[in-house]
Amino acid sequence: MSVICPGCAGGEHVLPVPEALGDVVAAAVDPSAVAHLAPPPAPQPGPVRDSAAVAVLVVLAALWLLLGVLSLLRPRPDLDRYGDAYRAGYLLGGLVGPAVLTGAAMVVRMLSRRRARRREEELLWGRQARWQHLVARWRSGWWCRRCQAAFFPVGALHPGAPPSPLLAARHYPAWVLGTPAPATATATGSGSAPSPGPGRQGAGGQALS
């Protein structure tokens, strides 16, 4: 079945939106409309942030290290009367604690980022499924070179879907996303969206919102 433009009622000037973007010159796509007709951007994984526990451990390690350095700068007591273990603990105690906390922070960071990365992958999978659905809707649209407008024919968006009105390029993304209310160009009536304000018209005399 041939696709007919709802604006000019012709079929020789229409082509799928992906093909129109493939050759904007031949499809007579206005440069300002190219961005509006572009496919939905693919979802990207979000940033993986460190947990608050990592920051707390790092701060504690830094404070402990600072206290250890300050204690070493104070006048030392006579350590000769103490055993080797005590002297080693006195001199190195300010370093062992921060080292332990730093190691714990690294372990917590590794585990928390692994969990966050796994959670982000699950969310990304859901966004990928949604994106594929939107790309399918985007591919189902058509462009009329004569009217310089887009439209969805009967059954394009889903089985049994009615045809869309003629759409200005800036309203095409809203229909792809499934929020067509502001983009309709039908007259006000029962079950229809409000008619558009003054604007340019397609070749068939239909207003483009």
N, C-alpha and C positions, 0 to 999 in steps of 0.2 A: 504494500500500500504506500503510495507516494505521500510525502509530508507536505502540507500546505501551510503557508504563512497566514496567521490570523489577521495580519494587517493588510497585506496587498492581495491575499487570496491566490498567490502564485506559488508554484513549486520549483521553478527553474532557478531561483535566486537563493535557495536555502541550502544549508549544509550544516553538519554537526559542529558544535562549538569547538571540540578538539581540532577538527580540520581547519576551522576558521583561524584558530590561533597558530596553526602550523604554517599558514601563509597569509599573514594579515594584509598584505598588499592585494593579493588576488581576491581575498574575501572582503575587501573594502572595509576593514575594521578600523574605526577611528583610533588613533594612538591613545587617546584618553580612555578608551574602553578596554584596552588590553588588560590592564591590571584588574579590572572588575570581572573579566571573563576567565582569569587564570584559575587553574585547579586549586582546590583546598590544599594548604601546605601540610606536608606530612608531619605527624607528631614527633617531637624530639624528647629524649629522656631528660627528666629534670635533674637539677643538681643534687648531689648526695652530700648532705651536711653532717658535720660531726655532732655527737650528742653533747648535752650540757655536762654530763659526767666527765667527759674528756677535759673540758675547760676547767672544771673544778680541780681535777687531779693535777693539771699543769700548774695552776695557780698555787696550790698547796706545795708542790715540789719547788717552785720558785721561792716562795716564802721560807720554806725550810732551808733551802740552800743559802738564802740571804742571812738567816739567823746563824747558820753554821759558819759563814764567813766572818760575821761580826764577832762571834765567840772566839774565833782564832785570832782576831785582831786585838782582843783584850789582853791584858797582862796574864801570862800563863802562871798557874800555880807550879810549885815544885813537883814535877812528875817522877823524879828519880826514886822517890820512896814508894811508888806504886808499881805494880807488875806490868809486864808487857801488854797484856790484854787490855788493861785499863788505859794505858797510854795510847794504844791503837784506837780504842773506842773514842777517846777524847779527841784525837786528831782527825779521825775519819768518820766519826758519827754524823757530822754535819753533811757528809757526802753520800753516805749509804742510804739514808732516808729519802732524799730527793731522787736518787737513782732508782729506788724501788717504786716510788710514785710515778716516775717517768715511764718505767717499764709497764706498770699497770695501766697508765694512760694509753700507751701504744696498743696494748692488748684490747682494751675497751674500745678504742677507736677502730681497730680492725674488725671486731665483732659487730659493732654498731653500724659501720659502713656496709658490711656484708648484708646485714638485715635490711638496711635502707635500700641497698641496690636491688635486693630480691623484691622488696615491696614496690619499688619503682618499675621494675620489669613487669610485675603483674598489672600495675596501672597503665603502663605503656601498651600492654596487650589489649586492654579494653579500648584505649584511645585509637590503636591501630584498626580495630574492628569498626569503630565509629568512622574513622577516616576513609576506610574502604567503601563504606556505605555512602559517604558523601561524594567520593570520586565517581561512584556509579551514577548518582543523581546528576553530577556535573556532566558526565559523558552523555546523558540522555537529552541534554538541551540542544537546541538548534539556533542557528544565526541566519538572519535574512539580510543579504547584502543590499537589497533595495530599500528596505525599511530601516536599516542600521539598528536593528533591535533583535533581542533573543526571545525565545518562547519554548514551551514544552508541549509537544503534541499529545494527543489522547494516549493514555496508558504509559506515558514515559516515566513518570515518577513512581508509579506502582500500578499493578494490574487494575484496570477499571478507572484510573485517575482521569478526571476531566482535563481538557486542554487548558493551558494557562493563557492569560491575555498576553498581548504584546508587551515585552519588558524592556525598559531602558537598561543599558548595560550595567549601570550602577545598582540596579535592583536584582540582578541575576544572582549574586551571592546569597541574598536572603532566601531566594527560592531553593537554592542548593542546600542551605542549612535547614530548610523546612519551616521557615518563618515568613511566609509570603504576604502577610497582611498589608505591610506598607508598600508592596510592589505591585499590587493588582491595579489594573487599569479599567475595571468594569464599572458600570454605572451603579449608583447606590440603589439597593433594593433588598428584598428579603434574602438573607443568607449570603449576601455579597459584600465585598469590602467597599469603603467609601470611594467615590469617584475621585480621580486625581485633580489637582488644581491645574491652572493654565500651564501648558508645556508644549513641546514640539509634538508633532503628529507623525505617525507612520504613513507609508505611501497609501494605505487604504483608508486614511482619515481617522484612525484610532489613536486616541491620545496616549502618549507615553509618559508615565509618571516619573 
